Every structure is written in C-alpha cells, then in structure tokens.
Amino acid sequence: MEGRVQIPSLVHFFPYQYHQSRIHYKQLSDGHGLKIMEVRTSLAEVRSKRGLAAKELAAKVGVSRQTIHSIEAGLYVPNTAVSLKLARFLDTTVEQLFQLEPELEEAEKAEEVFILGEASSLPKGQPLRLARVHGRTIAVVPDPGSWGLQPTDAVLLSHIRGGKGNVNAKVRLLGNAWRSEARILLAGCDPSASLLAHTLERQGFELVIAFENSSRALELLHEGLVHVAGTHLAEKANSEMDLVPITKQFPRNALAIYSFAMWKEGLVVTQGNPKKIAGIEDLSRKGVRITNREPGAGCRRLLDDTLKKHGILSHQVNGYDLITHGQLPAARLVASGKVDCCVSTQVSALTMGLDFVPLAEKPYLLVLRRSDLTLPAIEALMGTLSRASYRREVEACVGYDMRRAGDRLL
C-alpha cells in the first residue's frame, strides 16, 4: 500500500504517527526494531507564495479549510488523491510539498491512560487502541469479535487504582498515531460502525470504536471521554421533545445531534424459528429461553416496555437475568443454540444468519458536543454520512433506512 509498510509479524501494523508540524510513520528497519520516518510539509509556504487563502485552496481540492490547516500544522498526512490534487493546483510536485526524512529508532515509552469498560479484568499485555479526547488519553480494547489481529497502539502494563486525573492504567506505547487530531473516538452499539471507519480511513482519518450501549455511550460523552456517542434511546426524532432522553443530562445548547439511520428492533430467533416465536407474549411460554441485554441498553428498554405493555412480569421470562453485553454477542448466543431468542436489531440477525421478528423501528442518532464540530475528522464524518455512495453501501449491507443520514436534528 502506498505510504505504508506492512509488518508481517505479530507486531501490529501502525498507521501514520503525528507530532507537531512533522508527521511520523513507522516502517521496518534492519530487522532489529522499528524506525521512525519523518514527513516534513511545506504546504503553508507554497500556498502563501501563490497568494492563496486556505479556504480557496480547500475548495479547489475538495476538502475543508480545517483540513488544509491540519495538514499544514502536521496533524495528519493527506491520502494520495488529495496530495496529487494539491500538487497539481499549486503547480508543484508531491515531493516538494512533502519531504521524507529518517530519524532515530524510538525508545519504548509508558503512558497513563483511562481504559473504557471493565478495565480491572484485563490481563497484563492486553492490546489497546488509544485516542486523545479533550486532553486525555483514552484506551479501548479492540473488537474481540473480529477475525485476526487488530491494529494496536499500546499494551497494558499495570492497573492504577484511585489514580489522579481520571486514569486507571499504565500502558507501554507502540507508537504515536493516537496523538493525532485525525483520529476520533466513537462509543455506540451499531455493528455497521466498522463500515464508517473504513470509509473515513480512505479519506486519511481514523475512527476508533468503543462498543458500548446507548446509555453508557451518552455517559462517556458527558464525561468528556469520547468525541461521538451513538444512541437509540429516542423513540422518534421529529422534535426537541423526542430528544429529551438524550439531552436531559447535558447543559442547554451543548449538543449537536445528527440522524444516522432508521433501523428495526425485535426478536432474533434461531434459523427456521423452530419454537414458533411470533411476538413478545411467546417469551413467557415454557421451553423458550432468552438472553437479555444489560441495563441501559436500548434493546433492554424495548424488552421491558413491551413486556409491561403485555402485562408480563420479568420473572415469567426464562433467561431474563441472563445478561449478554452487545448486540452481536447476544445474537451469537442464539446462533450457538444456548438460547432461543434475544431482543436485538435486524442487522444482528442478518449477520448471524438468524430469523427476525420485528417489534419496533427506531432512529439511531449520533451525538457530539458542538465545540467539536470544527474538528477535521468530525467534518469528514458528517460529510461521509451525506454521501449517496456511503448510504447505498450501508443500506445494501445491513438494511438500514439511510435517507436522513447526516441531517442535523439539534
């Protein structure tokens, strides 16, 4: 791949590393370690000589003004297409805009971080992804459900109990990519977030995903530990009143809320539906066993609301207290035959090859602080939601209704 060197070992691939006005990335040296390569940029100097404003250059190249400033500040490297467009419009070469220089090998460093999730149960050596969020270093365990090794920024050295500054662990750093403003952190439960991450990566940005339920995602946003929270706690999204379950814990005018998708929630059942589960009332039948979601999950709320509407008590449902964290893990339990049913989304059923009994259609929303709207990666994310090609991809892969994707609701 252009601009990257694949590392054929258990040392994970590290994308671009960033530092001040210079941009770093790592490549294999002579087999004894990783060597830092430094990219210097002269974009600001060349643009100034041409008498161009950043806004004007951005419009010609097809990126945002903030993106031009971030390139000039050394916050991230543009992809090949953008680099070629910059060189063409400025009547120069890519080599004159970006110069590559080797540096010394980087010594291993340690960092104190805050790990999202159940940090205390993680073993020493646990691989972690890192991101800078409002001045803090936040760590996330890579998706355990993915095949193969995941990109890694650090490994766990030790836990910190009662640490100051909202930290709970010390890690050994494996690079500096996580320091970049081109990387943002999203907490949510949408399985299609990986599609969004891949699309942003092609634009030179990184989306790190923390798989958390809707309530916990909002808590993390409130605590300033993530850039974006995904949630499906709102029943509708047609007025500010509909958004109260989301906005009630934040100061007035602190949030920006965008539509992502309309998706179906319901009962995920074994292929062929051998237990003939047709609705929520069947969950109280003898011989039907479910797995539930943790408190705070949108699907848990749907189950509780629907049981109440039908006059069914929780103790009448076999498996109500069997908790599984996450949509896909719950669906996997159904696929394994250990339970007959779970409440989840249609995409969970499709992914696992299971049957689906719809109960409701709800909006899945992206929530962020208004103060983060000018971050280049956030601008790229919102621009991606509005692209017809991206909407078609998500609709085709997971069956969401993406017609309102990117619409600002608040």
N, C-alpha and C positions, 0 to 999 in steps of 0.2 A: 504494500500500500504506500502511495506517495507520502513522504514526510514522516513515516513511522517505520520502525524496525520491529518485526515480530520476534518475540523471545521464545524459542522452542524448548521451554523447560517449565518447572513448577514455579519459577519466578514469574508472576503475572505481568501482562502487558501494561505498561504505564503510558497513558496518553500525554499530551503536552504538559509541561511544567512551566509555571509562570513566576516571574519575580520582577517587580518594579518595571522599568522601561525595557527590560530584556526578557526574552521568552525562552524558557528552557525546555528541552525534552531529553529523554534518556535513550541510549542505544547500547548494545553490547560492545564492550571494549575488546580486550585480548583474551577473554575467557576467564579473567580473574575478578570481574566485577562490572558495575555499570558506570559509564562515563557520562557526565553532563555535557550536553551540547547547547550552546547559547545562540539564540537568534536575536540579532540587533535589527531594529527597524528605523528607516529614515523617512517614513511616510510623512510625518509632520513637516519636515524640512522641505521635501519635494513639493508637497501641497502648497506650502507658504510661498515658495518660489514661483509657482504657477498662478498665485493670486486667487486661490480658491478657498471658499469657506467650507467647513466640514459638512454643513448641510447640503451644499451644492454637490460636493463630491459624492456624498451618500446617495443623493437622488440619481446621479448618473450611474452609479454602480449597482443600485438596487438594495441598499442596506439602510439602517437607521443612522442618524447623526451620532447617537451614543455608541454605535458600533465602531465608527471611524475613530472617535475619541479613545475608545478602549484599545483599538489596535495601536494607535499612536502612543498610548501610555504603557503598552506592553502587557496588557491584561489577558490577551489571547491572540492566537495565530488564526488568520482567516483561512478558509479552505482554498483549494486550488483554483476553483472557478472565480472566487472573489479576488484572489491575488492576481490572476490574469486580467480581470476587468480593471483593477486598479492600475496595473502597469500599462494597459492599453490606453486608458483615458488620460493618464498622466504623461503619455508618450515616453515611457522609460521601460526598463526590464524588471522582472520579478527580483532578479539578483541585486539590482540597485536599490530596491525597496526593502529587501530582507537579506541580511548577511549572516552566514552561519560560521560560528567560531567554537572550537572545542575548549573545554575547561578541565579543571582537575576533577578527579573522582570525588564524589560526595561521601562524606562520612555519615554513618548512621546517626540519627537523632531521635530523641524522645519528645513526646508532646502529651500534655494533659488534655483530655477531651471529655465530652459528655456523650455517652452512648445511649441512643434511644432504645426503648424496650426493656426486656428483662436482662439488664447488664450483669447482675450479680451471678447469674447462672452460666455465663460464658467462660469457656476454658482459656487458659493461657495459650497464646499463639493463634487465637481466633482472628481470621482475616476480617478487615473492616474497610468500608468506604468512608471518606471524610469530605466535609464541606464546611466552608466558612459562612456562618449565618449571623449577621449583625454583631460581628466582632468575636464570636465564639466558634470554637472548633467542635463540630458535631460529627459523631460517628454512627454508622448504620451497618448492621450485618447484611451482607449481600443476600439476595433472594435464595433461600435454601432449596426452593423447588426447581431451580434451573438446572439444566444438564451442563456438566463441565465446570471448569474453574471460572470464577468471576474476577473482573478487574479488582485489584486491591491497592489501597493506599497505605495501610498500616496493619500491624498485628498487635494483639493485646499483650501487654507486659504484666500488668497487675491492676487490681481494683483499688479504688480510693474511696474510703468510707468517710462521710462527713467533710468532704473536701470543700474548700472555699471557691467562690467564683463559678458555681454550678458545674463542677467537673466530677466524674465518678470513675475515671480510669486513666492509666498511663499507657501509651502505645509507642511502638517503635515505628518510625516513619520510613516509608519505602519510596518516597518521592515528594514533590511539591505541587502536583496538579490541583490538589484540593484547595489551594490558596486562591485560585482564580475566580474572578467575578463571572467568568463564562460558565461556571458550574453553580447550579441551584439545587435546592433540596425540596422535594415534594413528599408529603405524607398523605396517604389515602389507601383505599382498598380496591381501586379499579384495576382489574387484571390487564386492561389494554394500555396501561401507563407505559409499558415497555415499547409499544409502537410509537408513542410520543417521544420517548427517549431516543429511539433510533433516528427519527426524523430530525430532531434537534441536533444530534451528533453530526449529521450530514451538513449542517449549517455552521459547524465549529463550536457548538455549545454542548454542555453535558447536563443531564437531568439524573440526579441520584434519587432513588425511590425508597422511602420507608413505608412498608406495608403496615398501616395502622387503620383501625376502624374510624368511622366518621367522627364520633365524639372525641376520641383521642387525638385525631388529626387537628381538630379545632383547638384543643387544649395546647398542643405543641405550637400552633401558630400564635396563640395568646401569650405563651411563654417566650416567644421570640426564638424558637428553636428550629423552625422551618420557614422557607420562603412561601410555600403554597400548601394549602390544605384542600384535599378532595373530600366532599361530603354528600350524602344523600339523605340528610335528616329532614329537609324541607319536603312537604307533601306536594306543593306546587311552587312555581317560581314566577308568578304573574304580578306580584305586588310586594311592597316592603313588608306587609303583614305576613306574607308567606315565608319571608326570610328571617323572622324573629327567632326561630330555634337556632339560627346561626349567629345572628348579630347581637343577641342579648348579653353576651359576656364581654363584648368589646365596647370601647368608647365610641360615641357617635361620630360618624364620618371617618372612622379609622380604616374601614374595609373597602375593598373593591371585590365584587362578586361577578363571576362570569359563568355563563352556561357552557357545559361541556357536552352533555348528551342526555337523551331520554332513554332509560333502559327498563327492562321488565324484571320484576322480582317475583319469586314464587317458590314452589316446591320442586326441588331437584330430587328425582326418584331414579331407581335402578332402571337400566335399559329394558324396555318392554313393559315396565310398570307392573311387575307380577303381583304386587299387593293391591293393585287397582285403587291407588290413592288418587282421588279426584278433587279433594278440597281439604281445607283445614280441619273440618269435622272428623276426617278419617284418621287424624293423628291420635285420637283417643281410643281407636279400636285396639283390641287385643291382638298381639302379634305384629304391631307396627312400632318400630323403634327409630328415633330420630337422633341427630346430634344438633345441638344448639350453638349459637354464637355467643360471645362474651357480652356482658352488659356494656352499653354504649354503642354497639354496632347497629347500623341501620336495619339490617335484616332481623336482628333480635327484637328491635322495636316493632317491626312489621308483624312478627310472630305474636308478640304479646298483645298488640292492638287487635289482631284478628281473632285470637283465642278469646279475648274479652268480649268482642262483638258476638261471638257464637256461644257465650256462656260456658266455655270450657276452662276448667282450672288447671294450673300448671302441673299439679301432681297427677293429673289424669293422663298426661302425655309421657309415655315411656321414653326416657332419654333427654327430657327437658334439662336436666342438670349435667348432661354430658357436654362439656364445652370444647369447642374447636375454634382456634383463632384463625381467621381469614376465610375468604370465600372459597378459594381453590382447595385449601386443606379440608374444608368441610365437604366439598364435592368429592374429593379423593376418598374420604371415608365411606361415602355412599358407593363409589365405584369399587371399593375393596370388598363390599358385601357385609361390612361390620355393622352398618345401619341401613335402614330402608329409605331414609329421606333426610333432607335438610332444607332450611329456608335460605335461598341464595339468589343470585342473578341468572338470567338466561345464558349469559356468556360462560358461566361456570359449568352449566350443563353441557353446552356445546363443546367446551374444551375437553371435558372428561368423557364425551360420548354417551351422555345420560339423557333421560327424558325430563321434560319440564312441564309443570302445571302452573300457569300464570295466576298471580293474585293481585298485582298492582303494577302500575307504570309510574316511575318517579324520575325527577331530574337529578342528575349528578352534576354538582357545581364545583368550580374551582374558586377558592377564597384566598385572598392575599391582602397584605397591608398596602394602602395607597402609596406609602412612602417608597415601596419597592417597584412601582410601576415603571420607573425610568431605567431600571437595570437592563442592560442589553439582552441578557438571557431571558428575562421576563418578556421583553418586547418580542423576541424571537418566538417564544412560546405562544403568545397571543396571536402573532401573525400566522403561525402554523395552524392554529385552530380554524382560521378563516379560509385556509386553502382548500379548494374543491378536491384536489388530489388526495390530501390527507383525510378529509371527511369520507371520501369514497373508500379508502383503504380500511378505515375503522368500521364503516357500515358493512363492508363485504366480509371482514374477518370476524366480527363479533355481533353484528346485527343491531347496533345502536341506531337510534334516530339522531343524526348529527346536524339536522337542519339549522339549529340555533347555536351551534358551536361557535364560541368566541363572542356571542352577544353579551354586552355588559348589562347586568341587572341592577347594580347598585354602585 
